[in-house]
Amino acid sequence: MKALIVYFSQTGNTERVAAAIGRGLEAAGVACRTVALADARPEMMAEAELVGIGTPVFYYKEPTVVRDWMARLPAARGKAAFTFITHGGNPVNTLRRMQKQLGRRGYTVVKSFTALGYDSYPMYFKSFREWGRPEADELRLAAEFGERLSGEVGRFREDRNFSRPRYQFVGGAYFFRSMLCQGGMMKRIFPRLEADEKLCTRCGTCRKNCPTGAITMGPYPRIDDKCMWCYLCERICPVQAFRTDWEPLRKKLKI
Ligand SMILES: Cc1cc2nc3c(=O)[nH]c(=O)nc-3n(C[C@H](O)[C@H](O)[C@H](O)COP(=O)(O)O)c2cc1C
């Protein structure tokens, strides 16, 4: 069997889980290729008999860059898929949402894996939450998950009564927050990203690395509505030219 793992990762947590699952698949005799989402081409999907998609949780759901990518997947008919996520403690309905989105493209999720990942969201910059995660034990579990996948795919193909994963719907406050954190509301809630022109050297690091291509240099970085509020530009700017003021939001949320 040929498997393809596609992952999106900004601080390496999901990438490490992807690599561990890949090792597990290989150990079980499955030929596995692991690629970053930015390098995943549609024809790779067509060649694979099992497709895995991994993502961090951003704003209580899959990041827009992953959602848009799943929406563009070549249509399949009942192709076996698996999903995996890393998160800082509140994944809400991410796996459920991914299952639905993949289902629309004809992919059947046979199994999922979840791990905690240290959370570098800038609002918590003083103390990275879940520091050190995913831990060695979680990566071992990820590898074991990979090893079991081929058996799961076999059952999915052969057993008419194969039961697909059911993800319980998470409602309540975090669901409400997940609904708030999208589209035009993001602009109202979260601090605006603006480069300080006195500090910015116009090196273009932010533009080159922006996952949604939301940054143009004119001549200083300008961020348009494609922004998914991941604050990667702020984190990677070599001269820390992006200044965001989190104090008002911290006060509101009592953090
Ligand atoms: C912009 C942003 C938003 C996040 N939102 C959430 C969230 O809503 N719920 C959660 O549990 N973790 C959240 N996190 C934490 C990430 O899901 C977690 O750190 C993840 O492991 C990062 O994966 P990566 O290292 O592969 O990028 C957020 C992190 C960032 C940077």
The ligand as an SDF file (V2000), in Angstrom:
LIG
                    3D

 31 33  0  0  0  0  0  0  0  0999 V2000
   -2.8230   31.4890   15.6910 C   0  0  0  0  0  0  0  0  0  0  0  0
   -2.9640   30.3470   16.6380 C   0  0  0  0  0  0  0  0  0  0  0  0
   -4.2240   29.9740   17.0830 C   0  0  0  0  0  0  0  0  0  0  0  0
   -4.3590   28.8870   17.9510 C   0  0  0  0  0  0  0  0  0  0  0  0
   -5.6090   28.5220   18.3520 N   0  0  0  0  0  0  0  0  0  0  0  0
   -5.7710   27.4300   19.1340 C   0  0  0  0  0  0  0  0  0  0  0  0
   -7.0710   27.0140   19.5460 C   0  0  0  0  0  0  0  0  0  0  0  0
   -8.0700   27.6310   19.2100 O   0  0  0  0  0  0  0  0  0  0  0  0
   -7.1730   25.9020   20.3110 N   0  0  0  0  0  0  0  0  0  0  0  0
   -6.0870   25.1850   20.7030 C   0  0  0  0  0  0  0  0  0  0  0  0
   -6.2310   24.1930   21.3940 O   0  0  0  0  0  0  0  0  0  0  0  0
   -4.8310   25.5550   20.3280 N   0  0  0  0  0  0  0  0  0  0  0  0
   -4.6530   26.6590   19.5560 C   0  0  0  0  0  0  0  0  0  0  0  0
   -3.3960   27.0360   19.1580 N   0  0  0  0  0  0  0  0  0  0  0  0
   -2.2330   26.1980   19.5250 C   0  0  0  0  0  0  0  0  0  0  0  0
   -1.7960   25.3060   18.3650 C   0  0  0  0  0  0  0  0  0  0  0  0
   -2.8530   24.5300   17.8810 O   0  0  0  0  0  0  0  0  0  0  0  0
   -0.6780   24.3790   18.8230 C   0  0  0  0  0  0  0  0  0  0  0  0
    0.3790   25.1360   19.3260 O   0  0  0  0  0  0  0  0  0  0  0  0
   -0.1940   23.4860   17.6870 C   0  0  0  0  0  0  0  0  0  0  0  0
    0.4430   22.3590   18.2290 O   0  0  0  0  0  0  0  0  0  0  0  0
    0.7670   24.1780   16.7450 C   0  0  0  0  0  0  0  0  0  0  0  0
    1.1700   23.2600   15.7820 O   0  0  0  0  0  0  0  0  0  0  0  0
    2.4520   23.4740   14.8490 P   0  0  0  0  0  0  0  0  0  0  0  0
    3.6560   23.5340   15.7570 O   0  0  0  0  0  0  0  0  0  0  0  0
    2.4710   22.2890   13.9860 O   0  0  0  0  0  0  0  0  0  0  0  0
    2.2530   24.7440   14.0990 O   0  0  0  0  0  0  0  0  0  0  0  0
   -3.2200   28.1600   18.3630 C   0  0  0  0  0  0  0  0  0  0  0  0
   -1.9560   28.5770   17.9380 C   0  0  0  0  0  0  0  0  0  0  0  0
   -1.8130   29.6590   17.0980 C   0  0  0  0  0  0  0  0  0  0  0  0
   -0.4360   30.0800   16.6490 C   0  0  0  0  0  0  0  0  0  0  0  0
  1  2  1  0
  2  3  1  0
  2 30  2  0
  3  4  2  0
  4  5  1  0
  4 28  1  0
  5  6  2  0
  6  7  1  0
  6 13  1  0
  7  8  2  0
  7  9  1  0
  9 10  1  0
 10 11  2  0
 10 12  1  0
 12 13  2  0
 13 14  1  0
 14 15  1  0
 14 28  1  0
 15 16  1  0
 16 17  1  0
 16 18  1  0
 18 19  1  0
 18 20  1  0
 20 21  1  0
 20 22  1  0
 22 23  1  0
 23 24  1  0
 24 25  2  0
 24 26  1  0
 24 27  1  0
 28 29  2  0
 29 30  1  0
 30 31  1  0
M  END
$$$$
